[in-house]
Amino acid sequence: MMTNLFVAGVAGVTVPIVLKKMKVDPALAGGMALTTITDMVGLSVFLGLATLFLV
């Protein structure tokens, strides 16, 4: 949970900055990118911890 929150915070700051430098409106594309990053990291951490505990 803490890892997912940390990644969400970091991604929430960097994604709009990167999108603005790419001349893309951060309000339009930021939500999808942030949700995708957060979900991918959360699932990876969850499955990684499950693998560690079950092996």
Backbone torsions as a table, in degrees:
resi	resn	phi	psi	omega
1	MET	NA	-43.7	-179.3
2	MET	-66.6	-38.6	178.3
3	THR	-64.0	-42.3	179.8
4	ASN	-64.7	-40.9	178.2
5	LEU	-66.8	-39.2	178.7
6	PHE	-64.2	-45.9	179.6
7	VAL	-64.5	-39.0	178.3
8	ALA	-63.2	-39.7	178.0
9	GLY	-66.0	-45.4	179.6
10	VAL	-65.7	-44.2	179.5
11	ALA	-67.0	-34.4	178.9
12	GLY	-65.3	-24.3	176.9
13	VAL	-89.1	-42.7	-172.6
14	THR	-80.8	-34.1	-177.1
15	VAL	-61.0	-48.3	178.3
16	PRO	-63.8	-34.5	178.8
17	ILE	-65.9	-45.3	179.1
18	VAL	-64.5	-42.8	179.3
19	LEU	-64.1	-36.6	179.4
20	LYS	-67.2	-37.6	177.6
21	LYS	-68.5	-27.8	177.5
22	MET	-84.5	3.0	-179.4
23	LYS	61.8	39.5	174.6
24	VAL	-114.8	140.5	-179.3
25	ASP	-66.4	115.0	-178.3
26	PRO	-63.2	-26.7	-179.2
27	ALA	-69.6	-28.6	-178.6
28	LEU	-85.5	-43.7	-173.3
29	ALA	-100.2	-14.8	-174.9
30	GLY	-65.8	-39.5	-177.9
31	GLY	-64.0	-45.0	179.4
32	MET	-66.1	-43.2	-178.7
33	ALA	-65.8	-43.9	-179.1
34	LEU	-65.5	-42.2	178.7
35	THR	-64.3	-41.1	179.5
36	THR	-63.9	-46.0	-179.9
37	ILE	-62.8	-46.7	-178.3
38	THR	-63.5	-42.6	179.9
39	ASP	-66.5	-42.1	-179.9
40	MET	-64.2	-43.5	-179.8
41	VAL	-68.3	-42.5	-179.9
42	GLY	-61.2	-44.5	179.1
43	LEU	-66.9	-40.6	179.6
44	SER	-64.0	-43.0	179.1
45	VAL	-66.3	-42.6	179.1
46	PHE	-60.1	-49.2	-179.0
47	LEU	-70.0	-33.2	177.0
48	GLY	-65.5	-43.6	177.8
49	LEU	-67.2	-38.1	177.3
50	ALA	-62.9	-39.4	178.2
51	THR	-64.5	-42.7	179.4
52	LEU	-63.2	-41.0	-178.0
53	PHE	-74.4	-29.9	-176.7
54	LEU	-88.1	-17.1	-178.7
55	VAL	-90.6	NA	NA
